[in-house]
Amino acid sequence: MSNPMRPPRAPRPSASPRPLTTPGTRPGPAARAALPAVALAGALLLAGCSGGADTEPPGSTSAKMNPSSAATPSWAPVTGKPQVVPAVREFRQADGRGWRPSKGARVVVPAGEKSNVADEAQRMANDLGLGLVYGDQEVRPGDVEVKLTGKNSDNNVPVKSAADEAYTLTAAGTKLTLTAPTDAGIFYGTRTVKQAVRAAGGLPEGTIEDRPDRPQRGMSLDNARKPFSQNWIEARLREIADLKLNQFQLHFSDDQGFRIQSDTHPEIVSPDHLSKAQVRQIIALARTLHISVVPELDSPGHLGAVLDHYPDLQLRNARGRVISGAIDISNPKSAPLIDSLLKEMAELFTNPKGAPAYWHLGGDEYQALMASSPATSYPQLARAAQKKYGSRGTIEDLTTGWLNDRQKTVEAKGKNRVEAWNDGFFTGGVVSADKNRMVDYWTGKEAGKRDPADFLREGRDVMNFNDEYLYYVLGEPNQFVYPTGQRIYESWTPRVIRGTRPVAVPAGMTGPDRIPGARFAIWCDRAQAQTVEQVAAGIRLPLAALAQKTWDPGTPALSWSDFKALANRVGQ
């Protein structure tokens, strides 16, 4: 994360209405806003129908009883490649007119309204203004058939690999077929259809085979320094879901604020905060959008909002000066306080049984370790380390032990994907960081500035948060500049973890199994530097570029100017 006290670094360049359904069907979760009226009207105008007076209204099932009554749509051919962000990985073009949304067309779900793709089908029908039917229905010209090819497992469960997010779309004979092994894949296919209609009115004739390169792709939000409303957060969730990003990290506690209701410690909660009910609604929406929420309660640093109410637990140096935001990890009362908050928040951020359950421990910028001589500056920490770990014990060991213990706390609450910032991992001590903790690599400029190659060589997975490209720091302190979509699009890949060059390890260490992806981080160091509207506008194109490069890290086919224009069309 970002630190106002970090030393300066060298400058770098700046960079529709709800559809009708058959009687007895049950609508899915609240769907997203339909396509803009102009875009949808244009698509429907192009998608004229022969014998239009006989076309069935949305939701009608009479075509099953009398298939001949379904008119064959006639429309201007959809040409070229599918126009979507991120670009599809493979498209096999065929001869034909392609597919466009047309009057009377429906989304058909053979598995029925209780299948785990019913909500994705409902969402697509809402997005495109189509009808929706379930069960054994005749697939008519103009229809979209949605079929699950894998096991009908629990609904909206986070996926475990990129293969689970694959999907196939075939436009043939004025019909569209969407298949996938999971409901996540179905969901991404519906995003492709929605974007293609916005950009080009529909999909060209042929088959799309698509899947992401990296399984973890997302955004991180500092809601502690600057409060963001539930509505703002939910708008961003919908935005990143359309880009096929699947993670949302929420940094809700820092020196400037604790932004979630706490029943165990209500005194620490900032006036402008999210209630638990609001958090549950955010989590519920994220799940329907196939986004995993990654909560972050940072420690042992960045705890100022908590420690304002527990001054006896504040870290002090040898001269008695209070160190802002840092907790004294040698104090026996410190761990119970943080563990009580971790347990409460872990129970709030629920996860489906058996699914990946994420938690971020923080671990960065503990100021005791940023001193030139930590043992001299903080003798109480040095004594505690030696008492616990023997004469060779160091403050780094004490800090590692602290994070290991906090990891056990959240794991006991079911969290099975635990992360921490890279400057919270140390070498040469008598205590090692838990082997299952993933490294979130953001900087090579802070204390503990190990090369990402070191982590990969020792067998750790590394998430890419490269602050050179992926840090949007309000006010641009410490020579940060707002990242641009162009710079990410043209010169970054998941392998560029630190600085501007790919990490120097064998290619076998840089695949999706070791570098699972990246997150674009918004940090609010100077909270008043931008309004929430300006933040939303500023991150839009960088997020689109991140989506492209995590879905397919190869050189994009489109120039930046063409990609930008496309992102603007599909992101209306």
C-alpha positions in Angstrom: 0.0 0.0 0.0 1.0 3.6 -0.1 2.9 5.4 2.7 3.0 9.2 3.1 6.4 8.9 4.9 8.1 6.8 2.2 11.2 8.4 0.6 10.8 10.1 -2.8 11.3 8.0 -5.9 12.5 8.8 -9.4 9.8 10.5 -11.5 8.2 8.5 -14.3 6.0 9.5 -17.2 2.3 10.4 -16.4 0.7 9.0 -17.8 -34.6 -2.0 -20.1 -37.4 -2.8 -18.9 -37.9 -6.1 -17.1 -38.7 -9.0 -19.5 -41.9 -10.9 -19.4 -41.5 -14.6 -18.3 -43.7 -17.6 -18.7 -46.4 -18.1 -16.1 -45.0 -19.6 -12.9 -41.4 -18.5 -13.5 -39.6 -16.8 -10.6 -37.5 -13.8 -11.4 -33.8 -14.0 -10.5 -32.0 -11.5 -8.4 -32.3 -7.8 -9.1 -30.7 -7.4 -12.5 -28.4 -4.7 -13.8 -29.6 -1.7 -15.8 -30.7 -2.7 -19.3 -28.8 -1.5 -22.4 -29.1 2.2 -23.1 -32.3 2.9 -24.9 -30.5 4.3 -28.0 -28.2 1.3 -28.3 -31.1 -1.2 -27.9 -33.3 0.7 -30.2 -30.6 0.7 -32.8 -30.0 -3.1 -32.5 -33.7 -3.8 -32.8 -34.1 -1.5 -35.8 -31.3 -3.4 -37.5 -32.8 -6.7 -36.4 -36.0 -6.5 -38.4 -38.2 -9.6 -38.7 -39.8 -11.0 -41.8 -43.6 -11.3 -41.2 -43.1 -9.1 -38.1 -46.9 -9.0 -37.4 -46.8 -12.7 -36.5 -43.8 -12.4 -34.2 -44.6 -13.6 -30.6 -44.3 -11.1 -27.7 -41.5 -11.6 -25.2 -42.1 -14.5 -22.9 -44.6 -16.2 -25.1 -44.4 -20.0 -25.2 -46.8 -20.6 -28.1 -43.9 -21.4 -30.5 -43.6 -24.7 -28.6 -47.2 -25.5 -29.5 -46.9 -24.1 -33.0 -43.3 -23.7 -34.1 -44.3 -22.4 -37.5 -45.6 -19.2 -35.9 -42.1 -18.1 -35.1 -41.0 -15.7 -37.7 -37.4 -15.8 -39.0 -35.6 -12.5 -38.2 -33.9 -10.7 -41.0 -31.2 -8.2 -40.2 -28.1 -6.6 -41.6 -25.2 -9.0 -41.2 -22.9 -8.5 -38.2 -19.4 -8.3 -39.6 -15.9 -8.5 -38.3 -14.7 -9.9 -35.0 -16.7 -9.8 -31.8 -16.2 -6.3 -30.3 -15.8 -6.8 -26.5 -13.5 -5.9 -23.6 -11.5 -8.0 -22.9 -11.1 -9.4 -26.4 -12.2 -13.0 -26.9 -9.3 -15.5 -27.0 -10.6 -17.4 -30.0 -13.2 -16.8 -32.7 -13.9 -19.1 -35.7 -15.9 -17.1 -38.2 -18.6 -18.7 -40.4 -20.8 -17.7 -43.2 -24.1 -16.1 -42.1 -25.8 -13.0 -40.8 -24.8 -13.5 -37.1 -27.1 -12.7 -34.3 -28.8 -9.6 -33.0 -31.5 -9.0 -30.4 -34.8 -9.0 -32.2 -38.5 -8.4 -31.4 -40.0 -11.4 -29.7 -36.7 -13.1 -29.1 -36.2 -15.0 -25.9 -33.5 -16.4 -23.6 -34.3 -20.2 -23.3 -33.1 -22.1 -20.2 -33.7 -25.9 -20.8 -32.5 -26.8 -17.3 -35.4 -24.8 -15.8 -35.9 -21.9 -13.4 -34.3 -23.7 -10.5 -31.0 -24.4 -12.2 -28.0 -22.4 -11.2 -27.9 -20.5 -14.5 -31.4 -19.2 -14.2 -30.2 -15.9 -12.6 -27.6 -15.4 -15.3 -30.2 -15.9 -18.0 -32.5 -13.5 -16.2 -29.8 -10.9 -16.1 -29.1 -11.3 -19.9 -32.8 -11.0 -20.7 -33.0 -7.8 -18.7 -29.8 -6.4 -20.2 -31.1 -7.0 -23.7 -34.8 -6.6 -23.3 -35.5 -10.2 -24.3 -38.2 -12.6 -23.1 -37.3 -15.5 -20.8 -38.6 -19.0 -20.8 -37.6 -22.1 -18.9 -37.8 -25.9 -19.5 -38.4 -27.9 -22.7 -39.0 -25.1 -25.1 -38.5 -25.0 -28.9 -35.5 -22.7 -29.6 -36.9 -20.3 -32.2 -35.1 -18.1 -34.7 -33.6 -15.1 -32.8 -33.5 -16.9 -29.4 -30.6 -17.4 -27.1 -30.2 -20.9 -25.6 -28.3 -21.1 -22.3 -27.0 -24.5 -21.3 -24.7 -25.8 -18.6 -22.3 -28.5 -19.7 -20.9 -29.3 -16.2 -22.4 -30.4 -12.9 -25.3 -28.3 -11.7 -23.5 -27.4 -8.4 -24.3 -24.7 -5.9 -25.3 -21.4 -7.3 -22.8 -18.5 -7.7 -19.9 -20.3 -5.9 -16.5 -18.7 -6.6 -14.5 -20.6 -9.1 -11.1 -22.3 -8.3 -9.5 -22.0 -11.7 -9.6 -20.2 -15.0 -10.9 -23.3 -16.7 -14.1 -22.9 -14.6 -14.6 -19.5 -16.2 -14.5 -20.8 -19.8 -17.5 -20.5 -22.1 -18.6 -21.1 -25.7 -20.9 -18.9 -27.8 -22.1 -20.0 -31.2 -24.1 -17.7 -33.5 -25.6 -19.9 -36.3 -28.8 -19.7 -38.3 -30.1 -16.6 -36.5 -29.8 -18.4 -33.1 -27.3 -18.0 -30.3 -26.1 -20.8 -28.1 -24.2 -20.2 -24.9 -22.6 -23.1 -23.1 -20.2 -23.4 -20.2 -19.1 -25.9 -17.5 -20.1 -23.5 -14.7 -22.5 -20.7 -14.0 -19.5 -18.4 -13.9 -18.7 -19.2 -17.5 -22.3 -18.6 -18.4 -22.1 -15.2 -16.7 -19.0 -14.2 -18.7 -20.7 -15.3 -21.9 -23.6 -13.0 -21.1 -21.2 -10.2 -20.6 -19.7 -10.8 -24.0 -23.2 -10.7 -25.6 -24.1 -7.5 -23.8 -21.0 -5.7 -24.8 -21.1 -7.0 -28.4 -24.7 -5.6 -28.7 -23.6 -2.3 -27.4 -20.5 -2.1 -29.6 -21.8 -3.6 -32.9 -25.4 -4.5 -32.5 -24.7 -8.2 -32.1 -22.4 -11.1 -32.7 -21.0 -12.2 -36.1 -21.7 -15.7 -37.4 -19.3 -18.2 -35.8 -18.1 -19.7 -32.6 -16.3 -18.0 -29.7 -14.1 -20.2 -27.4 -13.1 -18.0 -24.5 -11.4 -18.3 -21.1 -9.1 -16.1 -19.0 -5.4 -16.5 -18.6 -5.3 -15.5 -15.0 -7.9 -16.8 -12.5 -7.7 -13.8 -10.2 -8.5 -10.3 -11.6 -9.7 -7.4 -9.7 -9.8 -4.1 -7.9 -8.9 -3.0 -4.4 -10.5 0.0 -2.7 -9.3 2.0 0.3 -12.5 2.8 2.0 -10.8 3.7 5.2 -9.1 7.0 4.4 -12.0 8.1 2.2 -15.5 6.7 2.7 -17.3 5.4 -0.4 -21.1 4.8 -0.3 -22.8 1.5 -0.8 -24.2 2.8 -4.1 -20.8 3.8 -5.3 -19.3 0.5 -4.4 -22.1 -1.5 -6.0 -21.8 0.6 -9.2 -18.1 -0.3 -9.4 -19.0 -4.0 -8.8 -21.3 -3.9 -11.8 -18.6 -2.1 -13.9 -15.9 -4.6 -13.1 -18.2 -7.6 -13.6 -18.9 -6.4 -17.1 -15.1 -6.4 -17.6 -15.0 -10.0 -16.3 -13.0 -9.0 -13.3 -13.7 -11.3 -10.4 -12.3 -9.9 -7.1 -13.0 -6.8 -5.0 -10.7 -6.1 -2.1 -12.0 -3.8 0.6 -9.5 -2.0 2.9 -11.9 -0.8 5.6 -9.5 0.0 8.5 -6.6 2.4 8.7 -5.3 5.4 10.6 -8.0 7.7 9.3 -11.1 5.5 9.8 -12.7 2.2 10.6 -15.6 2.1 8.1 -17.7 -1.0 9.1 -20.1 -1.3 12.0 -18.7 -3.2 14.9 -20.8 -4.6 17.7 -17.9 -5.8 19.7 -16.0 -2.5 19.6 -18.5 0.2 18.6 -16.3 3.0 19.9 -13.8 2.5 17.1 -16.3 3.0 14.2 -16.1 6.2 12.2 -19.3 8.3 11.9 -19.3 7.7 8.1 -19.3 3.9 7.8 -21.1 1.0 6.2 -23.6 -0.9 8.4 -23.4 -4.6 8.5 -26.6 -4.8 6.6 -25.0 -2.7 3.8 -21.9 -5.0 3.8 -24.1 -8.0 3.5 -25.9 -6.5 0.5 -22.6 -5.7 -1.1 -21.4 -9.2 -0.6 -24.7 -10.6 -2.0 -24.5 -8.5 -5.1 -20.9 -9.4 -5.6 -21.7 -13.1 -5.4 -24.4 -12.7 -8.1 -21.8 -11.0 -10.2 -19.3 -13.8 -9.6 -17.0 -11.5 -7.7 -15.2 -12.6 -4.6 -14.8 -10.0 -1.8 -11.4 -9.9 -0.1 -11.7 -8.1 3.2 -8.5 -6.4 4.6 -8.0 -5.5 8.3 -4.4 -4.3 8.3 -2.1 -5.0 11.3 0.2 -4.5 13.1 0.5 -1.1 11.3 -2.3 1.1 10.0 -4.4 0.7 13.1 -4.7 4.4 14.1 -8.5 4.5 14.1 -8.6 1.6 16.5 -5.7 2.7 18.7 -7.2 6.2 19.2 -9.5 4.4 21.7 -6.8 2.1 23.1 -3.9 4.5 23.8 -2.2 2.0 26.1 -1.7 -0.3 23.2 0.1 2.2 21.0 3.7 1.5 20.1 6.2 3.8 21.7 9.9 4.1 20.9 12.7 4.2 23.4 12.2 7.9 24.0 8.5 7.4 24.8 7.2 8.9 21.5 3.9 7.4 20.2 4.2 5.9 16.8 1.1 6.7 14.9 -1.0 3.8 13.8 1.3 1.0 15.1 0.2 -1.4 17.8 2.7 -2.7 20.4 2.8 -6.4 19.6 4.7 -7.0 22.8 1.7 -6.0 24.9 -0.3 -9.1 25.9 -3.5 -7.1 25.4 -2.9 -6.3 21.8 -3.6 -9.7 20.2 -7.0 -10.2 21.9 -8.2 -6.9 20.7 -7.3 -7.5 17.1 -8.5 -11.1 17.2 -11.9 -10.0 18.5 -12.2 -7.7 15.5 -11.0 -10.3 13.0 -13.5 -12.9 14.3 -16.4 -10.4 14.1 -15.5 -9.3 10.6 -14.7 -12.8 9.4 -18.3 -13.8 10.4 -19.7 -10.8 8.5 -17.8 -11.6 5.3 -19.4 -15.0 4.6 -18.4 -17.5 1.9 -20.2 -20.5 0.4 -19.2 -23.8 1.9 -16.2 -25.3 0.2 -15.4 -22.2 -1.9 -12.3 -20.0 -1.8 -12.6 -17.8 1.2 -10.3 -14.8 1.1 -8.8 -12.7 3.8 -6.0 -10.0 3.7 -3.9 -9.6 6.9 -2.1 -6.4 5.8 1.3 -6.6 7.4 2.9 -3.7 5.6 4.7 -0.6 6.9 5.0 -1.6 10.5 7.1 1.4 11.6 9.1 -0.5 14.1 10.8 -2.2 11.2 11.4 1.0 9.3 13.8 2.3 11.8 17.5 2.2 11.1 18.1 0.1 14.2 14.7 -1.5 15.3 16.1 -3.2 18.4 17.6 0.1 19.6 14.5 2.2 18.9 12.1 -0.4 20.3 13.8 -2.3 23.0 10.5 -3.7 24.4 9.9 -5.5 21.1 13.4 -6.9 21.0 13.0 -8.2 24.5 9.7 -9.8 23.7 11.2 -11.5 20.6 14.1 -13.0 22.5 11.8 -14.1 25.3 9.5 -15.9 22.8 12.0 -17.2 20.2 15.3 -17.3 22.1 18.5 -15.2 21.9 18.4 -15.1 18.1 14.8 -13.8 18.0 14.4 -10.5 16.2 11.6 -7.9 15.8 11.1 -9.4 12.4 10.4 -12.8 14.0 8.0 -11.2 16.5 6.1 -9.5 13.6 6.1 -12.7 11.5 4.7 -14.6 14.6 2.0 -11.9 15.0 0.8 -12.4 11.4 1.0 -16.2 11.7 -1.2 -16.0 14.8 -3.7 -13.6 13.1 -3.8 -16.1 10.2 -4.8 -18.9 12.5 -7.6 -16.7 13.8 -9.2 -16.1 10.4 -8.5 -19.7 9.3 -10.5 -20.9 12.4 -13.4 -18.8 10.9 -13.1 -20.7 7.6 -10.9 -18.4 5.6 -8.7 -20.5 3.4 -7.0 -18.0 1.0 -4.9 -15.7 3.2 -2.7 -12.9 1.9 -0.4 -10.2 3.1 1.7 -7.3 1.6 5.2 -8.2 0.5 6.9 -5.9 3.0 5.4 -8.1 5.8 7.6 -11.1 4.8 11.2 -11.4 6.1 14.2 -13.7 5.6 16.9 -15.0 7.8 14.9 -15.3 11.0 14.0 -18.1 13.3 10.3 -17.8 12.3 8.9 -18.2 8.8 5.7 -16.8 7.4 2.9 -19.4 7.1 3.6 -21.3 3.9 0.1 -20.9 2.7 0.1 -17.1 2.8 0.2 -15.5 -0.6 2.4 -12.5 -1.3 0.7 -9.4 -2.5 3.6 -7.6 -4.2 3.1 -3.8 -4.3 6.6 -2.3 -3.9 10.3 -2.8 -4.0 11.0 0.5 -2.4 10.0 0.0 1.2 11.7 -1.7 4.1 11.8 -5.5 3.4 12.2 -4.8 -0.3 12.8 -8.3 -1.5 12.7 -9.0 -5.2 9.5 -10.8 -6.3 11.8 -13.5 -7.8 12.8 -14.4 -4.3 9.2 -15.2 -3.3 8.6 -17.3 -6.5 11.8 -19.2 -6.0 10.9 -20.2 -2.5 7.6 -21.5 -3.7 5.2 -18.7 -2.8 2.4 -17.5 -5.0 2.6 -13.8 -5.8 -0.3 -11.5 -6.6 0.6 -8.5 -8.8 -0.1 -5.1 -7.3 2.8 -3.3 -9.1 2.7 0.2 -7.8 4.4 1.4 -11.0 1.3 0.6 -13.0 -1.6 -0.4 -10.7 -1.6 2.2 -7.9 -4.1 5.0 -8.1 -3.1 7.2 -5.2 -5.2 10.3 -4.6 -3.3 13.5 -4.6 -0.2 11.8 -6.2 2.0 12.0 -3.2 5.7 10.8 -3.2 5.9 11.2 -6.9 3.1 8.8 -7.7 1.2 9.7 -10.8 -2.2 8.5 -11.7 -1.8 5.4 -13.8 -3.2 5.4 -17.4 -5.0 2.7 -19.2 -2.6 3.2 -22.1 0.5 2.4 -20.1 -1.0 -0.7 -18.6 -2.3 -1.8 -22.0 1.0 -1.2 -23.9 3.7 -2.2 -21.4 2.4 -4.2 -18.5 1.7 -7.9 -18.1 1.1 -10.1 -15.0 4.8 -11.0 -15.2 5.8 -7.3 -14.6 5.5 -7.4 -10.8 8.1 -4.8 -9.8 9.3 -1.8 -11.9 8.9 -2.1 -15.6 10.5 -5.4 -16.5 9.2 -9.0 -16.2 10.3 -10.8 -13.1 13.6 -12.7 -13.7 12.7 -16.3 -13.1 12.1 -19.3 -15.4 8.9 -19.1 -17.4 7.5 -22.0 -15.4 7.4 -19.8 -12.3 5.3 -17.1 -14.0 2.2 -19.0 -15.1 -1.3 -18.6 -13.6 -0.5 -21.2 -10.9 2.2 -19.0 -9.4 1.2 -15.5 -10.4 -2.6 -15.9 -10.3 -3.4 -12.4 -11.4 -3.5 -8.8 -10.4 -5.6 -6.1 -8.7 -5.8 -2.4 -9.5 -5.6 -0.5 -6.2 -7.2 2.8 -5.3 -5.5 4.5 -2.3 -6.9 7.6 -0.7 -3.8 9.2 0.9 -5.1 12.7 0.1 -8.7 12.0 0.4 -10.0 15.4 -0.7 -7.8 15.4 -3.9 -10.7 13.9 -5.9 -14.4 13.5 -5.5 -15.9 10.0 -5.7 -17.1 10.9 -9.2 -13.6 11.8 -10.3 -12.2 8.6 -8.9 -14.8 6.6 -10.8 -13.9 8.4 -14.0 -10.2 8.1 -13.4 -10.1 4.4 -12.9 -12.4 3.4 -15.7 -9.9 3.0 -18.5 -7.1 1.5 -16.3 -9.6 -1.1 -15.2 -10.5 -1.9 -18.8 -6.8 -2.3 -19.6 -6.2 -4.5 -16.6 -9.1 -6.7 -17.7 -7.6 -7.1 -21.1 -4.1 -7.9 -19.9 -5.2 -10.4 -17.2 -7.6 -12.1 -19.6 -5.0 -12.3 -22.3 -1.5 -11.0 -21.5 -0.3 -11.2 -25.1 0.1 -8.2 -27.4 -3.4 -6.9 -28.0 -4.7 -6.8 -31.6 -6.2 -3.3 -31.3 -4.2 -0.1 -31.0 -4.7 1.8 -27.8 -6.8 4.4 -29.5 -9.1 1.7 -31.0 -9.2 -0.1 -27.7 -10.1 3.1 -25.8 -12.9 3.9 -28.3 -14.2 0.3 -27.9 -14.0 0.6 -24.1 -16.0 3.8 -24.2 -18.7 2.2 -26.4 -19.2 -0.9 -24.3 -18.9 0.9 -21.0 -21.7 3.4 -21.6 
